[in-house]
Amino acid sequence: MSATPTGPVLVTGCSTGIGRAAATALVAGGHTVYATARRPETLSDLATAGARILPLDVTSEESMASAVTAIEDEHGRVGALVNNAGYGEYGTIEETDLDKVRTMFETNVFGLARLTQLVLPGMRAAGAGRIVNIGSMGGRITFPVGGYYHATKYAVEAITDALRNEVRGFGIGVVLIEPGLIRTQFGETAMGSDAHAPTDGSPYAALLASSASNTTGGYANPMVATEPESVAKVIVRAVESRHPRTRYVVTPAARALIATRTLGGDRVWDFMVRQQFKG
């Protein structure tokens, strides 16, 4: 597919995983790509490949505003924004440290929302633009021990749906990508969170151990998890297509789980969860 004239593409969270793969694929497709991360020194290989590098911390107003201003000063606007930065803080609803939850919301939800606010005036003035939000199958289904992470992705779903209808009249397209399990450092971060390091005497010890086992097994299973390049291909499609879908679900396993939750209702879903989580 040949690249449509979207203008420069800003991608967040490019130090690893989906963001890095997306920036690489977009550069290969002929786009002007601004690859960003909190530590831009981690992006030297992307610079070598042809990406332009900017520091960007989505929890910092100054950092976000500076990055958008730098692009607009050179190009007039951000052509496409790929809101990818995010991570998972896992744990039971009762035991998880809410300060950690607030920090996760700052990255996964408020950073995404604020960066979107910053690029929209330029897109509106140009009468064109594309915003691609990286959600998750976890915004359509919910597993125990992931409730707070799921809450951030449900929020991204709602923001994306509202935004799509708010900005359509300005020539701006909004797309949601919903990956299943992707083999990136996301899984390692999840395994290192409180969910998988229960304190002695936790009433949820068995559930947490089951969650840890399911997480490890899921990411190791080639029938369930895939590589970030699979998501990158879909992101390129979402940026380039003149008439993109509103949603792209990535991996057959994710599509099956979402269908089970949607069609089966609470009873079927809860039965399946009970079989999988023996805590």
Buried (B, 14 or more C-beta within 10 A) or exposed (E): EEBBEBBBBBBBBBBBBBBBBBBBBBBEBEBBBBBBBBEBEBBEEBEEBBBBBBBBBBBBEEBBEBBBEBBBEEBEBBBBBBBBBBBBBBBBEEBBEEEBBEBBBBBBBBBBBBBBEBBBEBBBEBEBBBBBBBBBBBBBBBBBBBBBBBBBBBBBBEBBBEBBEEBEEBEBBBBBBBBBBBBBEBBEBBBEBBBBEBEEEBEBEEBBBBBBBBBBEBBEEEEBBBBBBBBBBBBBBBBBBEEBEEBBBBBEBBBBBBEBBEEEEEEEBEEBEEEBBEB
